[in-house]
């Protein structure tokens, strides 16, 4: 069986569900919990220990251009498989390629399902129907006209439309509400937003906003904690999430 080291948490989860033999992973590869525990950690998404990879007898190293570094690809001692997932339509073609390299029919099935998702259009939905809300910190005001999807604090950082997360919101019918600029992950001045018309969506990752509830309440915005994984883990997890919304 083909052996692979995955440095992309989204792909690690997907490969394991597809029955691929993953022999190395990052410390951020957390799903599925019962399977990743036995897989050696060889680094993080921005670094890798080549010494640790030598004894794993892997055939491929799986990377993503958005999540991993160019240096990791250039210094790889293995054959690289590199994805570049910026939006929903990017997933099916790469999964087809991946299924061919790994000779795995389950990945081809995932590719077909992602292709179907990419062909669908959802009409505009009301703000109070955004899926994945785990907890409302402060209620949604009727005057809200836009949301800001926050991923970091000190400095405040958010996600723009031209990202995979943005494409998920677009697919679900919420693109018109999504505040955005030309940067993918811009730093923002939270005070520049109107508290009456702006909803703050605080992602569960990478910043632990759920531990800052009191601080979030004091900001004066409509505010909610949203599950970041189905919006950003672009493999099997987001596939199941989107299929459930059809």
N, C-alpha and C positions, 0 to 999 in steps of 0.2 A: 504493500500500500504506500502511496505517495505521502511523504512526511513534510510538514510545513511549520515554519515559525511565523506567528502572526503578531505584528506590532500595532495592530489596529483593533481596539476593543470591540467595535461593531462587527468586524469580520470574524474575530475569534468566536463570538457567540454564534454567528451564522454558520461557520464551518463545523462547529461541534454539533449543532442540531442537524447538520447535513451528513454527519458521520465521518467527516474528514479527520485524519490523524494529525492533530495539532500537538507538536512536541515542545514548543516554546512560546512564551507570551510575555506581555508587559504586566506590571503590577496593577495597571488600571483595567485589565481584562477580568471583569467581575462576574460575568454571566456566561453560561449557567453555573451557578455556585457549586453544584455537586460534581461538576466535571473539571472546572478550572483549578481546583485545589491541588490536583495531582500533576498539573503541568508546570514545569520549571519556569521561573521568572528570569528573563534574560536582560531586562532593562525597563525603561519607560517609553513613552511615545516620542521623546526627544533624544534618547540615548540608548545604546545597546552594548552589552559586553560580548565582544567577539570570542573571547576565551570560553565563555559559557555556552556559546553556540556550537563549538567545535565537536563536542562529544554527542550532540543530539542527532547526528546523521540525517539532517534535513535535506530535502530536495529543493525547497523554495523558501524565500523570505518574502512575506507579504507586507507591503507598505501602502500608505496613502499620502498623496502630495500635500494635502491640507493638514494632516495630523502628524506626519513624521518629517524629518529633516532631509535635505539634499545630501548632506554628509553621510547619513546612514545608508543611502542608496549607493553613493559613490564608493564607500569603503566596504560594501557587502562582500563577504566571502562565499555567498550563495547566489543562485540565480534569482533575480528580483521579479516579483509580480507587483505592479504598482497601479493602484486605483486613483482616480481623481474625481471625487464625488462632490459636485457643487449644487446639484439639484436632482430631483426625483428621476428625471429622464436619463441620468448618467448611470443609474444602477443596473438596469437590465443588460446593457451591452457588456459591462465588466463581468457580471455574473456568468454570462455566456462564455466569455473568454476563460474565466476561472474554472468553470465546469469542464472545459476542454483540457486545460492543463492538468487538472486533478482527476479527470475521468470520473466525474461525480454527477449522476443524473438528478439528484436532489437539488443541486445548485442550478441546474438548467430549469427545473420546475420553478424555483424561486424567481429566476430571470423572467419566465413567462408571466408570472403573477405580477412582478414589478412593471412589466410592459403594459399589462392591463390597467394597472393603477395610473400609469403615466398618460394613458389615453383618456382618462375621465376628467370631466370638468364639474365643479360644484358651484352652484349659484351663491351669491353673497349671503352670509349668515349673520345674525345679530351677535353683538359682542358677548352677551350673556350665555351664548351657546359654545364658547370656546372649550374644546375637550381637554382633559388632562389637568384641570384645576384640582389641586389637592386641598387647598384651604384658602378661604377669603380672609385676609388680614383686616381689610376695611371694605365695606360693601361697594358694589359697582354703582356709581352715580348715573342717573338717567341722562346726564349731560355729556357723558364720555363719548368721544368721537374717534379716539385712536388709542393704540397701546404701544408701549415700549417694552421690548423683551430684554430684561436685564440678565447679565451673566457675571458681573463683578461689581465690587464696591471698593472705593479708595484706590484708584479712581473708579467712578461709575463707568461701566462699559455695557454696551448693548449689542444686539445682533441686527443686521440690516436685511433687506429683502433678498439681496444677491448672495444668499448662502443656502445650504441645504435646509436649515431651520426655516428660512423664509419661504422656500419652495413648498414645505409642508403646510405652512399657514395659507399659502396661495391655493394649494390643492383643496384645503378644507373650506375655502370660501371666506378667508379673513384678510386677504392681501390689502384691501382698501383701507383697513384700519392700521396697518403696520407702519409705524414711523420708521423712516429709513433715510440714509444718505449714501454717498458713493463708496464709503469705506465698509468693509465687511463687518468689522468689530470695532466701531468707533468709541472713543472716550466721549462722554457727554457731561454737560452741566445740568444736573437734575433740576436746578432752580429755573432753568429756561423754559420748562414745560408748564402749561396751564393745569393747575390742580383740579379744575372743574371738568376739563375735557380729556384728561389723560389717565389711562389705566396702566399701572405698573405690573407687568408679569415677571415675577422673580423666579428664575429657573432654579431647580433643585441642584443643578451642577453648572459650572464647577465651583461656584461660591456657595457656602452653606447659609443661604438667606433664611432658612427655617429657624436658625439660631438667633436671628436678629429681628424677631417679630415686633418687639416693643419699639425699636428704632424705626421700623417701617411704618408703624402706626402713626408715629409722630410727624412723618413727612407730609401728611394731609392729602395724599392721593388715594383714589381707589386703588386697591392693591391686593394681589393674590399670589400664592405660591403655586407654581405650575410644574408638573413632572417633566423634567428636561429630557429624560431618556428616550421616550418615543418620538420626540422631535429632532433628536440629534444622533441617536444610534441608528445609522442608516441601513442596517442589515435586516435580519429577521424580526427584530423588535419593532421597528417602525413599520415594517410590512404588515404585521398582525394588527397594529394600531390603526393603520389606514384602511385595511380591509374591513375592520369592525365598524368603520364609519360609512361604509358604502350604503 
